[in-house]
């Protein structure tokens, strides 16, 4: 019973992270906050993949151990996605710093007004 509750808690955390991240991406005008919202969204998706790979009573996929086995593929994909996510965050923050140096603000509205 406790494993079912732990799995459901992971799905609730996934929904909260994705919801808050999406809200910040859409509602915020500050570019730094948008990058943080993107990171929250990514973390929620990562949690979803790891939680969906959970299997009650699952074991490490070694041939000497009896089944059922846990599929390691989602975990490997998430490790790769974490590296890509860190790279995207670094590039996004570098662009935000460049925009701040050019326009003197983090506000998207102010940057659009200056460009017009």
N, C-alpha and C positions, 0 to 999 in steps of 0.2 A: 504494500500500500504506500509506503514512503517513497518508493521509486516513481510511482505514478504521480504523486504530489510534486516531486522534484522535477519531473518532466514537464508537468503543467506550469510550474513556476518558471521554467526556462522559456516556455512559449509566451507567458505573460510578460516576462522581461523583454523578449524579442519584440512583441507588439508595442510595448512602451518605447523602446529604443527607436524602432522604425517610425513610430508616430511622432515622437518628439523631434527626431532628426528631420523628418519630412516637413513638419511645421516650421522649424527654424529655417530650412532651405527656402520655403515659400514666403514666410512672413517677415523675415529680418531684412533690414536694409544694409547692415554692417557686413562687409565682406569677410572679416575674420570670423564673425559668428556663423556665417554661412559655411565656411570651411569646417568649423566645429560641428555644425549640423550634418554635414556630409560624413564626417567621421562617426557620429552617432548612428546614422543610417547604415553605414557599412558594418559597424559593430553588431547592430541588430540582425543584419543578414547573416553575418558570420555565426552568431549564436543560433539562428534558425537552422543552418546547415548542420552544426554540431549536435543540436538537440534532435534533429530528425534522424541522425545516425545512431541515436541511442537504441539499444535493444536490451530488454530485461533479460538478465541471465546470460548475456553475451560475454564471450571471452576473446582474448587476443587470438588472431587467426594463425595459430601454430598447428602444424599437422599432428603433433603428438597429443594435443588437448582435444577432448571431445567437444562437439558443437553445442549450442549454436554459436556462431562467430559474429563479431562486430565488423562491419565493413570499414576498412581504413581509408577508403578513397575520399570521403568527405573531409576528413581531417587533413589529408595531404593537400586537397584543393584549398582549404581554408588557410593553411600555412602559406601557400603561394599567394592567395588573395591578400593576406596581411602585408606581405612584402610589397605588392602592387599598391595597396592602400597607403602605406607609408610614403611611397614614391609620389603618388598623386597628391598627398597632403603637402609634401615638401615643395613640389612644383607650384601648387596653388598658393601656398604662403609666400613663395618667392615672387609670384605675380602680384599678390596683394601688396607686398612691400614695394615693388616697382611702381604700382599704381599710386601708392601713398607718396612716394618720392616725387612722382610727376604731378599729382593733383592736390596733395596735402590733406587728403581725407580718406576715410574708409567707407564713406557713404556712397552707395551706388547711384542714388538720385543726384547727389552733388556732382559726381563724375559725369553723368549723362547731361546735366545742365551745362557744364563747362564745355563739353564736346559739341554742343549745338551751336 
